[in-house]
Amino acid sequence: MKELSKQKIINRIKANPNAVFNLQKKSLDDKEIVIEAVKQDVCALRYASERLRDDREVAMLAIKEINYVLDVLSEKLRDDKEIIMAAVKQDGSALKYASKRLQDDREIVIEAVKQNGFAIRYVGEKLIYDKEINLMAGVKNFCINL
């Protein structure tokens, strides 16, 4: 069976984002192909190689589209402050997917609870009883965070 050129694969993805489901592993490890697939449908990131799910550029592109892809990113990228900050600015509940370290990062947490008060559920142990953060989240009784 003849292998398609990279450009033909990209053209197929542009014409039909579902074409990503039929790609060979080799193509799912090609950054240019995966970037185009993610531009067409952010869910394509779920099919990318592990190497590309650990790629900062690919991750930032996907997060700009929608942040629910955080669950497929590598642990290293879930501990990347810039990536998590971009995600919580869109949806505070993205804090759920942040590393433990970033769930205790005051700047990240404040941004998350300002965007969505329910993000308080994902705040780390060091900040969960912080009065300012709880007030931002609209929590009147800190006991609900126990």
N, CA, C and O atoms as a GROMACS GRO file, in nm:
protein
  584
    1MET      N    1   0.084  -0.119   0.000
    1MET     CA    2   0.000   0.000   0.000
    1MET      C    3   0.088   0.125   0.000
    1MET      O    4   0.179   0.137   0.082
    2LYS      N    5   0.061   0.216  -0.090
    2LYS     CA    6   0.141   0.337  -0.105
    2LYS      C    7   0.112   0.434   0.010
    2LYS      O    8  -0.003   0.458   0.046
    3GLU      N    9   0.221   0.489   0.064
    3GLU     CA   10   0.208   0.585   0.174
    3GLU      C   11   0.176   0.724   0.116
    3GLU      O   12   0.235   0.764   0.016
    4LEU      N   13   0.085   0.795   0.180
    4LEU     CA   14   0.049   0.930   0.136
    4LEU      C   15   0.156   1.030   0.177
    4LEU      O   16   0.222   1.012   0.279
    5SER      N   17   0.171   1.134   0.098
    5SER     CA   18   0.265   1.240   0.135
    5SER      C   19   0.206   1.321   0.250
    5SER      O   20   0.085   1.320   0.273
    6LYS      N   21   0.292   1.390   0.320
    6LYS     CA   22   0.248   1.472   0.432
    6LYS      C   23   0.144   1.575   0.386
    6LYS      O   24   0.044   1.596   0.454
    7GLN      N   25   0.167   1.638   0.272
    7GLN     CA   26   0.073   1.739   0.224
    7GLN      C   27  -0.063   1.679   0.190
    7GLN      O   28  -0.166   1.742   0.216
    8LYS      N   29  -0.064   1.560   0.134
    8LYS     CA   30  -0.192   1.495   0.103
    8LYS      C   31  -0.268   1.463   0.232
    8LYS      O   32  -0.390   1.477   0.238
    9ILE      N   33  -0.196   1.420   0.334
    9ILE     CA   34  -0.258   1.392   0.464
    9ILE      C   35  -0.318   1.519   0.522
    9ILE      O   36  -0.431   1.519   0.571
   10ILE      N   37  -0.242   1.627   0.518
   10ILE     CA   38  -0.290   1.756   0.570
   10ILE      C   39  -0.413   1.802   0.492
   10ILE      O   40  -0.510   1.850   0.551
   11ASN      N   41  -0.410   1.788   0.362
   11ASN     CA   42  -0.526   1.826   0.279
   11ASN      C   43  -0.650   1.743   0.315
   11ASN      O   44  -0.761   1.796   0.319
   12ARG      N   45  -0.629   1.614   0.339
   12ARG     CA   46  -0.742   1.529   0.380
   12ARG      C   47  -0.800   1.574   0.514
   12ARG      O   48  -0.921   1.577   0.532
   13ILE      N   49  -0.712   1.608   0.606
   13ILE     CA   50  -0.758   1.654   0.739
   13ILE      C   51  -0.834   1.786   0.726
   13ILE      O   52  -0.936   1.805   0.792
   14LYS      N   53  -0.785   1.875   0.642
   14LYS     CA   54  -0.855   2.003   0.620
   14LYS      C   55  -0.993   1.979   0.561
   14LYS      O   56  -1.089   2.048   0.597
   15ALA      N   57  -1.003   1.883   0.472
   15ALA     CA   58  -1.132   1.854   0.407
   15ALA      C   59  -1.225   1.776   0.500
   15ALA      O   60  -1.347   1.791   0.493
   16ASN      N   61  -1.166   1.693   0.586
   16ASN     CA   62  -1.247   1.610   0.676
   16ASN      C   63  -1.168   1.584   0.804
   16ASN      O   64  -1.083   1.496   0.808
   17PRO      N   65  -1.196   1.661   0.910
   17PRO     CA   66  -1.122   1.643   1.036
   17PRO      C   67  -1.126   1.500   1.091
   17PRO      O   68  -1.037   1.460   1.165
   18ASN      N   69  -1.229   1.423   1.055
   18ASN     CA   70  -1.237   1.284   1.102
   18ASN      C   71  -1.132   1.194   1.038
   18ASN      O   72  -1.114   1.080   1.080
   19ALA      N   73  -1.062   1.244   0.937
   19ALA     CA   74  -0.957   1.166   0.873
   19ALA      C   75  -0.848   1.128   0.972
   19ALA      O   76  -0.775   1.031   0.950
   20VAL      N   77  -0.836   1.203   1.080
   20VAL     CA   78  -0.735   1.174   1.181
   20VAL      C   79  -0.753   1.034   1.240
   20VAL      O   80  -0.656   0.972   1.283
   21PHE      N   81  -0.876   0.984   1.243
   21PHE     CA   82  -0.903   0.852   1.299
   21PHE      C   83  -0.838   0.739   1.219
   21PHE      O   84  -0.814   0.631   1.271
   22ASN      N   85  -0.810   0.766   1.092
   22ASN     CA   86  -0.755   0.663   1.004
   22ASN      C   87  -0.605   0.678   0.979
   22ASN      O   88  -0.549   0.608   0.895
   23LEU      N   89  -0.540   0.767   1.051
   23LEU     CA   90  -0.397   0.790   1.028
   23LEU      C   91  -0.312   0.680   1.091
   23LEU      O   92  -0.348   0.620   1.192
   24GLN      N   93  -0.199   0.656   1.029
   24GLN     CA   94  -0.103   0.561   1.084
   24GLN      C   95  -0.029   0.627   1.200
   24GLN      O   96  -0.024   0.750   1.211
   25LYS      N   97   0.029   0.544   1.288
   25LYS     CA   98   0.101   0.596   1.405
   25LYS      C   99   0.208   0.698   1.365
   25LYS      O  100   0.227   0.799   1.433
   26LYS      N  101   0.276   0.669   1.256
   26LYS     CA  102   0.383   0.758   1.210
   26LYS      C  103   0.329   0.900   1.187
   26LYS      O  104   0.394   0.998   1.224
   27SER      N  105   0.213   0.911   1.127
   27SER     CA  106   0.153   1.042   1.100
   27SER      C  107   0.108   1.110   1.228
   27SER      O  108   0.112   1.233   1.238
   28LEU      N  109   0.067   1.032   1.326
   28LEU     CA  110   0.022   1.088   1.454
   28LEU      C  111   0.139   1.134   1.540
   28LEU      O  112   0.120   1.190   1.648
   29ASP      N  113   0.261   1.110   1.491
   29ASP     CA  114   0.381   1.158   1.558
   29ASP      C  115   0.449   1.268   1.477
   29ASP      O  116   0.561   1.309   1.507
   30ASP      N  117   0.380   1.316   1.374
   30ASP     CA  118   0.432   1.424   1.291
   30ASP      C  119   0.370   1.555   1.340
   30ASP      O  120   0.249   1.574   1.332
   31LYS      N  121   0.453   1.644   1.389
   31LYS     CA  122   0.405   1.767   1.453
   31LYS      C  123   0.320   1.852   1.358
   31LYS      O  124   0.216   1.904   1.398
   32GLU      N  125   0.364   1.866   1.235
   32GLU     CA  126   0.291   1.949   1.139
   32GLU      C  127   0.150   1.892   1.113
   32GLU      O  128   0.053   1.966   1.106
   33ILE      N  129   0.142   1.761   1.098
   33ILE     CA  130   0.013   1.695   1.075
   33ILE      C  131  -0.077   1.711   1.198
   33ILE      O  132  -0.195   1.744   1.184
   34VAL      N  133  -0.023   1.687   1.315
   34VAL     CA  134  -0.103   1.695   1.438
   34VAL      C  135  -0.149   1.839   1.463
   34VAL      O  136  -0.262   1.860   1.505
   35ILE      N  137  -0.064   1.936   1.437
   35ILE     CA  138  -0.105   2.076   1.455
   35ILE      C  139  -0.223   2.108   1.363
   35ILE      O  140  -0.319   2.171   1.406
   36GLU      N  141  -0.216   2.065   1.239
   36GLU     CA  142  -0.327   2.090   1.147
   36GLU      C  143  -0.453   2.018   1.194
   36GLU      O  144  -0.563   2.074   1.187
   37ALA      N  145  -0.438   1.896   1.241
   37ALA     CA  146  -0.553   1.820   1.291
   37ALA      C  147  -0.616   1.890   1.412
   37ALA      O  148  -0.739   1.898   1.422
   38VAL      N  149  -0.535   1.940   1.503
   38VAL     CA  150  -0.584   2.010   1.623
   38VAL      C  151  -0.653   2.141   1.583
   38VAL      O  152  -0.752   2.179   1.645
   39LYS      N  153  -0.601   2.208   1.483
   39LYS     CA  154  -0.666   2.331   1.435
   39LYS      C  155  -0.806   2.301   1.382
   39LYS      O  156  -0.899   2.381   1.398
   40GLN      N  157  -0.821   2.186   1.319
   40GLN     CA  158  -0.951   2.148   1.262
   40GLN      C  159  -1.046   2.095   1.370
   40GLN      O  160  -1.166   2.125   1.368
   41ASP      N  161  -0.992   2.018   1.462
   41ASP     CA  162  -1.073   1.959   1.569
   41ASP      C  163  -0.981   1.929   1.686
   41ASP      O  164  -0.895   1.841   1.678
   42VAL      N  165  -0.999   2.002   1.794
   42VAL     CA  166  -0.910   1.991   1.909
   42VAL      C  167  -0.907   1.850   1.967
   42VAL      O  168  -0.809   1.811   2.030
   43CYS      N  169  -1.012   1.773   1.945
   43CYS     CA  170  -1.016   1.635   1.996
   43CYS      C  171  -0.909   1.548   1.930
   43CYS      O  172  -0.876   1.441   1.982
   44ALA      N  173  -0.854   1.592   1.820
   44ALA     CA  174  -0.749   1.516   1.753
   44ALA      C  175  -0.628   1.497   1.843
   44ALA      O  176  -0.551   1.402   1.825
   45LEU      N  177  -0.610   1.586   1.939
   45LEU     CA  178  -0.497   1.573   2.031
   45LEU      C  179  -0.500   1.440   2.104
   45LEU      O  180  -0.396   1.385   2.139
   46ARG      N  181  -0.617   1.388   2.128
   46ARG     CA  182  -0.630   1.259   2.198
   46ARG      C  183  -0.565   1.145   2.119
   46ARG      O  184  -0.528   1.043   2.178
   47TYR      N  185  -0.550   1.160   1.989
   47TYR     CA  186  -0.493   1.056   1.904
   47TYR      C  187  -0.346   1.079   1.872
   47TYR      O  188  -0.281   0.993   1.812
   48ALA      N  189  -0.294   1.194   1.911
   48ALA     CA  190  -0.154   1.225   1.884
   48ALA      C  191  -0.062   1.133   1.965
   48ALA      O  192  -0.102   1.074   2.065
   49SER      N  193   0.060   1.123   1.919
   49SER     CA  194   0.158   1.041   1.991
   49SER      C  195   0.183   1.100   2.130
   49SER      O  196   0.155   1.218   2.155
   50GLU      N  197   0.234   1.018   2.216
   50GLU     CA  198   0.267   1.063   2.352
   50GLU      C  199   0.366   1.180   2.346
   50GLU      O  200   0.357   1.275   2.423
   51ARG      N  201   0.461   1.171   2.253
   51ARG     CA  202   0.562   1.276   2.237
   51ARG      C  203   0.495   1.411   2.207
   51ARG      O  204   0.534   1.514   2.263
   52LEU      N  205   0.395   1.410   2.120
   52LEU     CA  206   0.330   1.536   2.084
   52LEU      C  207   0.229   1.582   2.189
   52LEU      O  208   0.198   1.701   2.196
   53ARG      N  209   0.178   1.491   2.270
   53ARG     CA  210   0.092   1.533   2.381
   53ARG      C  211   0.177   1.595   2.492
   53ARG      O  212   0.124   1.651   2.588
   54ASP      N  213   0.309   1.584   2.477
   54ASP     CA  214   0.404   1.645   2.571
   54ASP      C  215   0.470   1.768   2.509
   54ASP      O  216   0.565   1.822   2.565
   55ASP      N  217   0.421   1.810   2.394
   55ASP     CA  218   0.480   1.922   2.322
   55ASP      C  219   0.408   2.052   2.361
   55ASP      O  220   0.287   2.063   2.348
   56ARG      N  221   0.484   2.148   2.410
   56ARG     CA  222   0.430   2.273   2.461
   56ARG      C  223   0.352   2.352   2.355
   56ARG      O  224   0.243   2.403   2.382
   57GLU      N  225   0.406   2.361   2.234
   57GLU     CA  226   0.341   2.436   2.127
   57GLU      C  227   0.205   2.373   2.091
   57GLU      O  228   0.106   2.444   2.073
   58VAL      N  229   0.202   2.243   2.081
   58VAL     CA  230   0.077   2.173   2.049
   58VAL      C  231  -0.024   2.194   2.163
   58VAL      O  232  -0.142   2.218   2.138
   59ALA      N  233   0.024   2.185   2.286
   59ALA     CA  234  -0.065   2.203   2.402
   59ALA      C  235  -0.125   2.343   2.406
   59ALA      O  236  -0.245   2.358   2.428
   60MET      N  237  -0.045   2.445   2.384
   60MET     CA  238  -0.096   2.583   2.388
   60MET      C  239  -0.198   2.606   2.277
   60MET      O  240  -0.299   2.673   2.298
   61LEU      N  241  -0.174   2.550   2.160
   61LEU     CA  242  -0.269   2.562   2.050
   61LEU      C  243  -0.402   2.499   2.089
   61LEU      O  244  -0.508   2.558   2.068
   62ALA      N  245  -0.397   2.380   2.145
   62ALA     CA  246  -0.518   2.308   2.185
   62ALA      C  247  -0.593   2.383   2.294
   62ALA      O  248  -0.716   2.394   2.288
   63ILE      N  249  -0.522   2.434   2.392
   63ILE     CA  250  -0.587   2.505   2.504
   63ILE      C  251  -0.654   2.633   2.457
   63ILE      O  252  -0.759   2.671   2.510
   64LYS      N  253  -0.597   2.698   2.359
   64LYS     CA  254  -0.661   2.819   2.305
   64LYS      C  255  -0.797   2.786   2.245
   64LYS      O  256  -0.888   2.868   2.245
   65GLU      N  257  -0.809   2.664   2.194
   65GLU     CA  258  -0.935   2.621   2.136
   65GLU      C  259  -1.035   2.585   2.245
   65GLU      O  260  -1.148   2.634   2.245
   66ILE      N  261  -0.993   2.501   2.336
   66ILE     CA  262  -1.080   2.456   2.445
   66ILE      C  263  -0.993   2.381   2.546
   66ILE      O  264  -0.905   2.305   2.507
   67ASN      N  265  -1.017   2.404   2.674
   67ASN     CA  266  -0.922   2.349   2.771
   67ASN      C  267  -0.954   2.210   2.823
   67ASN      O  268  -0.880   2.160   2.907
   68TYR      N  269  -1.060   2.145   2.778
   68TYR     CA  270  -1.086   2.013   2.830
   68TYR      C  271  -0.984   1.910   2.782
   68TYR      O  272  -0.988   1.795   2.825
   69VAL      N  273  -0.895   1.948   2.695
   69VAL     CA  274  -0.791   1.857   2.650
   69VAL      C  275  -0.680   1.841   2.754
   69VAL      O  276  -0.589   1.760   2.735
   70LEU      N  277  -0.687   1.916   2.861
   70LEU     CA  278  -0.582   1.908   2.963
   70LEU      C  279  -0.563   1.766   3.016
   70LEU      O  280  -0.452   1.728   3.053
   71ASP      N  281  -0.668   1.690   3.020
   71ASP     CA  282  -0.657   1.554   3.076
   71ASP      C  283  -0.569   1.462   2.992
   71ASP      O  284  -0.528   1.358   3.042
   72VAL      N  285  -0.539   1.496   2.868
   72VAL     CA  286  -0.452   1.412   2.787
   72VAL      C  287  -0.309   1.464   2.780
   72VAL      O  288  -0.222   1.399   2.722
   73LEU      N  289  -0.284   1.579   2.840
   73LEU     CA  290  -0.148   1.634   2.839
   73LEU      C  291  -0.060   1.558   2.938
   73LEU      O  292  -0.109   1.496   3.032
   74SER      N  293   0.069   1.564   2.915
   74SER     CA  294   0.164   1.499   3.004
   74SER      C  295   0.164   1.568   3.141
   74SER      O  296   0.120   1.682   3.154
   75GLU      N  297   0.215   1.497   3.240
   75GLU     CA  298   0.227   1.555   3.375
   75GLU      C  299   0.316   1.679   3.372
   75GLU      O  300   0.292   1.776   3.443
   76LYS      N  301   0.419   1.674   3.289
   76LYS     CA  302   0.511   1.787   3.278
   76LYS      C  303   0.435   1.913   3.235
   76LYS      O  304   0.456   2.021   3.291
   77LEU      N  305   0.347   1.899   3.136
   77LEU     CA  306   0.272   2.016   3.089
   77LEU      C  307   0.162   2.057   3.185
   77LEU      O  308   0.122   2.174   3.187
   78ARG      N  309   0.111   1.965   3.264
   78ARG     CA  310   0.012   2.000   3.367
   78ARG      C  311   0.079   2.077   3.480
   78ARG      O  312   0.011   2.134   3.566
   79ASP      N  313   0.211   2.077   3.481
   79ASP     CA  314   0.288   2.151   3.580
   79ASP      C  315   0.352   2.276   3.519
   79ASP      O  316   0.438   2.339   3.580
   80ASP      N  317   0.308   2.312   3.399
   80ASP     CA  318   0.359   2.430   3.330
   80ASP      C  319   0.267   2.548   3.362
   80ASP      O  320   0.150   2.550   3.324
   81LYS      N  321   0.321   2.644   3.433
   81LYS     CA  322   0.239   2.754   3.483
   81LYS      C  323   0.171   2.832   3.370
   81LYS      O  324   0.054   2.870   3.383
   82GLU      N  325   0.241   2.856   3.263
   82GLU     CA  326   0.183   2.933   3.153
   82GLU      C  327   0.064   2.859   3.088
   82GLU      O  328  -0.038   2.920   3.055
   83ILE      N  329   0.079   2.730   3.071
   83ILE     CA  330  -0.028   2.651   3.012
   83ILE      C  331  -0.150   2.648   3.104
   83ILE      O  332  -0.263   2.670   3.058
   84ILE      N  333  -0.128   2.622   3.231
   84ILE     CA  334  -0.240   2.615   3.326
   84ILE      C  335  -0.304   2.753   3.343
   84ILE      O  336  -0.426   2.763   3.356
   85MET      N  337  -0.225   2.858   3.344
   85MET     CA  338  -0.282   2.993   3.356
   85MET      C  339  -0.372   3.023   3.236
   85MET      O  340  -0.481   3.077   3.253
   86ALA      N  341  -0.328   2.988   3.116
   86ALA     CA  342  -0.411   3.010   2.997
   86ALA      C  343  -0.542   2.932   3.009
   86ALA      O  344  -0.647   2.982   2.969
   87ALA      N  345  -0.534   2.813   3.062
   87ALA     CA  346  -0.654   2.730   3.075
   87ALA      C  347  -0.751   2.785   3.179
   87ALA      O  348  -0.871   2.794   3.153
   88VAL      N  349  -0.701   2.822   3.298
   88VAL     CA  350  -0.792   2.870   3.403
   88VAL      C  351  -0.851   3.007   3.369
   88VAL      O  352  -0.957   3.042   3.420
   89LYS      N  353  -0.784   3.083   3.285
   89LYS     CA  354  -0.841   3.211   3.242
   89LYS      C  355  -0.964   3.187   3.155
   89LYS      O  356  -1.056   3.269   3.153
   90GLN      N  357  -0.966   3.077   3.083
   90GLN     CA  358  -1.082   3.040   3.001
   90GLN      C  359  -1.190   2.976   3.086
   90GLN      O  360  -1.309   3.005   3.070
   91ASP      N  361  -1.148   2.889   3.176
   91ASP     CA  362  -1.242   2.815   3.260
   91ASP      C  363  -1.170   2.777   3.389
   91ASP      O  364  -1.079   2.695   3.389
   92GLY      N  365  -1.212   2.838   3.498
   92GLY     CA  366  -1.148   2.815   3.627
   92GLY      C  367  -1.144   2.670   3.669
   92GLY      O  368  -1.052   2.628   3.740
   93SER      N  369  -1.242   2.591   3.625
   93SER     CA  370  -1.244   2.451   3.665
   93SER      C  371  -1.130   2.370   3.603
   93SER      O  372  -1.109   2.254   3.639
   94ALA      N  373  -1.057   2.430   3.510
   94ALA     CA  374  -0.939   2.364   3.454
   94ALA      C  375  -0.834   2.340   3.562
   94ALA      O  376  -0.741   2.262   3.543
   95LEU      N  377  -0.848   2.407   3.675
   95LEU     CA  378  -0.757   2.386   3.788
   95LEU      C  379  -0.755   2.239   3.828
   95LEU      O  380  -0.656   2.190   3.882
   96LYS      N  381  -0.862   2.170   3.802
   96LYS     CA  382  -0.873   2.026   3.832
   96LYS      C  383  -0.758   1.947   3.772
   96LYS      O  384  -0.712   1.850   3.832
   97TYR      N  385  -0.711   1.986   3.654
   97TYR     CA  386  -0.609   1.911   3.582
   97TYR      C  387  -0.467   1.959   3.610
   97TYR      O  388  -0.371   1.900   3.562
   98ALA      N  389  -0.454   2.066   3.687
   98ALA     CA  390  -0.322   2.119   3.719
   98ALA      C  391  -0.249   2.026   3.815
   98ALA      O  392  -0.311   1.947   3.886
   99SER      N  393  -0.118   2.036   3.815
   99SER     CA  394  -0.038   1.959   3.910
   99SER      C  395  -0.071   2.005   4.052
   99SER      O  396  -0.126   2.114   4.071
  100LYS      N  397  -0.037   1.924   4.149
  100LYS     CA  398  -0.058   1.960   4.291
  100LYS      C  399   0.013   2.091   4.322
  100LYS      O  400  -0.039   2.176   4.394
  101ARG      N  401   0.133   2.106   4.266
  101ARG     CA  402   0.211   2.228   4.290
  101ARG      C  403   0.135   2.352   4.244
  101ARG      O  404   0.130   2.453   4.314
  102LEU      N  405   0.074   2.344   4.125
  102LEU     CA  406   0.003   2.460   4.072
  102LEU      C  407  -0.134   2.478   4.137
  102LEU      O  408  -0.188   2.589   4.136
  103GLN      N  409  -0.191   2.372   4.192
  103GLN     CA  410  -0.315   2.388   4.268
  103GLN      C  411  -0.291   2.462   4.399
  103GLN      O  412  -0.385   2.506   4.465
  104ASP      N  413  -0.163   2.476   4.435
  104ASP     CA  414  -0.124   2.554   4.552
  104ASP      C  415  -0.053   2.684   4.513
  104ASP      O  416   0.004   2.752   4.599
  105ASP      N  417  -0.057   2.719   4.386
  105ASP     CA  418   0.004   2.844   4.339
  105ASP      C  419  -0.100   2.955   4.351
  105ASP      O  420  -0.204   2.952   4.284
  106ARG      N  421  -0.072   3.052   4.434
  106ARG     CA  422  -0.168   3.158   4.465
  106ARG      C  423  -0.218   3.231   4.340
  106ARG      O  424  -0.338   3.254   4.325
  107GLU      N  425  -0.129   3.265   4.251
  107GLU     CA  426  -0.166   3.339   4.130
  107GLU      C  427  -0.262   3.257   4.042
  107GLU      O  428  -0.361   3.309   3.992
  108ILE      N  429  -0.230   3.131   4.024
  108ILE     CA  430  -0.315   3.041   3.943
  108ILE      C  431  -0.451   3.025   4.009
  108ILE      O  432  -0.555   3.035   3.943
  109VAL      N  433  -0.451   2.999   4.139
  109VAL     CA  434  -0.576   2.975   4.212
  109VAL      C  435  -0.666   3.098   4.210
  109VAL      O  436  -0.787   3.086   4.190
  110ILE      N  437  -0.609   3.214   4.232
  110ILE     CA  438  -0.690   3.337   4.230
  110ILE      C  439  -0.754   3.355   4.092
  110ILE      O  440  -0.872   3.388   4.083
  111GLU      N  441  -0.678   3.334   3.988
  111GLU     CA  442  -0.732   3.346   3.852
  111GLU      C  443  -0.845   3.245   3.830
  111GLU      O  444  -0.948   3.278   3.771
  112ALA      N  445  -0.825   3.123   3.878
  112ALA     CA  446  -0.926   3.018   3.861
  112ALA      C  447  -1.056   3.051   3.933
  112ALA      O  448  -1.163   3.040   3.875
  113VAL      N  449  -1.048   3.092   4.060
  113VAL     CA  450  -1.171   3.118   4.135
  113VAL      C  451  -1.237   3.249   4.093
  113VAL      O  452  -1.358   3.264   4.108
  114LYS      N  453  -1.159   3.343   4.040
  114LYS     CA  454  -1.221   3.465   3.985
  114LYS      C  455  -1.304   3.429   3.862
  114LYS      O  456  -1.411   3.486   3.840
  115GLN      N  457  -1.255   3.336   3.783
  115GLN     CA  458  -1.325   3.297   3.661
  115GLN      C  459  -1.445   3.207   3.691
  115GLN      O  460  -1.549   3.218   3.628
  116ASN      N  461  -1.428   3.120   3.790
  116ASN     CA  462  -1.534   3.024   3.824
  116ASN      C  463  -1.521   2.987   3.971
  116ASN      O  464  -1.428   2.916   4.010
  117GLY      N  465  -1.612   3.036   4.052
  117GLY     CA  466  -1.607   3.011   4.196
  117GLY      C  467  -1.603   2.864   4.234
  117GLY      O  468  -1.547   2.828   4.338
  118PHE      N  469  -1.661   2.778   4.150
  118PHE     CA  470  -1.661   2.635   4.180
  118PHE      C  471  -1.522   2.573   4.169
  118PHE      O  472  -1.502   2.459   4.211
  119ALA      N  473  -1.426   2.648   4.115
  119ALA     CA  474  -1.288   2.599   4.107
  119ALA      C  475  -1.229   2.579   4.246
  119ALA      O  476  -1.126   2.513   4.260
  120ILE      N  477  -1.293   2.634   4.347
  120ILE     CA  478  -1.248   2.618   4.485
  120ILE      C  479  -1.235   2.468   4.520
  120ILE      O  480  -1.156   2.432   4.607
  121ARG      N  481  -1.312   2.384   4.453
  121ARG     CA  482  -1.306   2.240   4.478
  121ARG      C  483  -1.170   2.180   4.445
  121ARG      O  484  -1.137   2.072   4.494
  122TYR      N  485  -1.092   2.247   4.362
  122TYR     CA  486  -0.965   2.192   4.316
  122TYR      C  487  -0.843   2.262   4.374
  122TYR      O  488  -0.730   2.236   4.333
  123VAL      N  489  -0.866   2.352   4.469
  123VAL     CA  490  -0.756   2.426   4.532
  123VAL      C  491  -0.676   2.331   4.621
  123VAL      O  492  -0.733   2.245   4.688
  124GLY      N  493  -0.545   2.348   4.620
  124GLY     CA  494  -0.456   2.262   4.700
  124GLY      C  495  -0.466   2.288   4.849
  124GLY      O  496  -0.528   2.384   4.894
  125GLU      N  497  -0.404   2.198   4.924
  125GLU     CA  498  -0.410   2.201   5.070
  125GLU      C  499  -0.355   2.329   5.132
  125GLU      O  500  -0.406   2.374   5.234
  126LYS      N  501  -0.254   2.388   5.071
  126LYS     CA  502  -0.193   2.508   5.129
  126LYS      C  503  -0.284   2.630   5.122
  126LYS      O  504  -0.273   2.721   5.204
  127LEU      N  505  -0.374   2.633   5.024
  127LEU     CA  506  -0.456   2.753   5.004
  127LEU      C  507  -0.604   2.733   5.032
  127LEU      O  508  -0.681   2.829   5.027
  128ILE      N  509  -0.646   2.612   5.062
  128ILE     CA  510  -0.789   2.585   5.073
  128ILE      C  511  -0.857   2.666   5.183
  128ILE      O  512  -0.977   2.694   5.173
  129TYR      N  513  -0.785   2.703   5.285
  129TYR     CA  514  -0.847   2.781   5.394
  129TYR      C  515  -0.811   2.929   5.387
  129TYR      O  516  -0.837   3.003   5.482
  130ASP      N  517  -0.753   2.972   5.277
  130ASP     CA  518  -0.718   3.112   5.259
  130ASP      C  519  -0.846   3.194   5.248
  130ASP      O  520  -0.929   3.172   5.160
  131LYS      N  521  -0.859   3.290   5.338
  131LYS     CA  522  -0.983   3.368   5.347
  131LYS      C  523  -1.011   3.445   5.217
  131LYS      O  524  -1.124   3.444   5.167
  132GLU      N  525  -0.910   3.511   5.164
  132GLU     CA  526  -0.928   3.590   5.042
  132GLU      C  527  -0.976   3.504   4.925
  132GLU      O  528  -1.067   3.542   4.851
  133ILE      N  529  -0.916   3.388   4.909
  133ILE     CA  530  -0.953   3.298   4.799
  133ILE      C  531  -1.094   3.247   4.818
  133ILE      O  532  -1.172   3.242   4.722
  134ASN      N  533  -1.128   3.209   4.939
  134ASN     CA  534  -1.264   3.160   4.966
  134ASN      C  535  -1.368   3.269   4.942
  134ASN      O  536  -1.475   3.241   4.890
  135LEU      N  537  -1.337   3.392   4.981
  135LEU     CA  538  -1.431   3.502   4.957
  135LEU      C  539  -1.448   3.529   4.807
  135LEU      O  540  -1.558   3.556   4.761
  136MET      N  541  -1.338   3.522   4.733
  136MET     CA  542  -1.346   3.539   4.587
  136MET      C  543  -1.436   3.433   4.525
  136MET      O  544  -1.510   3.459   4.430
  137ALA      N  545  -1.428   3.313   4.581
  137ALA     CA  546  -1.507   3.202   4.528
  137ALA      C  547  -1.652   3.207   4.575
  137ALA      O  548  -1.736   3.129   4.530
  138GLY      N  549  -1.680   3.300   4.665
  138GLY     CA  550  -1.816   3.313   4.716
  138GLY      C  551  -1.848   3.216   4.828
  138GLY      O  552  -1.965   3.192   4.858
  139VAL      N  553  -1.744   3.160   4.890
  139VAL     CA  554  -1.765   3.067   5.001
  139VAL      C  555  -1.782   3.146   5.129
  139VAL      O  556  -1.695   3.224   5.168
  140LYS      N  557  -1.894   3.128   5.193
  140LYS     CA  558  -1.923   3.199   5.318
  140LYS      C  559  -1.880   3.116   5.438
  140LYS      O  560  -1.837   3.171   5.540
  141ASN      N  561  -1.893   2.986   5.426
  141ASN     CA  562  -1.863   2.896   5.536
  141ASN      C  563  -1.749   2.805   5.493
  141ASN      O  564  -1.770   2.715   5.411
  142PHE      N  565  -1.629   2.826   5.547
  142PHE     CA  566  -1.512   2.752   5.503
  142PHE      C  567  -1.526   2.602   5.532
  142PHE      O  568  -1.451   2.522   5.477
  143CYS      N  569  -1.619   2.563   5.616
  143CYS     CA  570  -1.635   2.420   5.648
  143CYS      C  571  -1.678   2.339   5.527
  143CYS      O  572  -1.658   2.218   5.525
  144ILE      N  573  -1.737   2.402   5.426
  144ILE     CA  574  -1.781   2.324   5.310
  144ILE      C  575  -1.662   2.273   5.228
  144ILE      O  576  -1.678   2.185   5.144
  145ASN      N  577  -1.543   2.328   5.255
  145ASN     CA  578  -1.425   2.284   5.183
  145ASN      C  579  -1.355   2.168   5.249
  145ASN      O  580  -1.251   2.123   5.202
  146LEU      N  581  -1.411   2.118   5.359
  146LEU     CA  582  -1.345   2.008   5.431
  146LEU      C  583  -1.350   1.880   5.352
  146LEU      O  584  -1.299   1.777   5.397
   0.00000   0.00000   0.00000
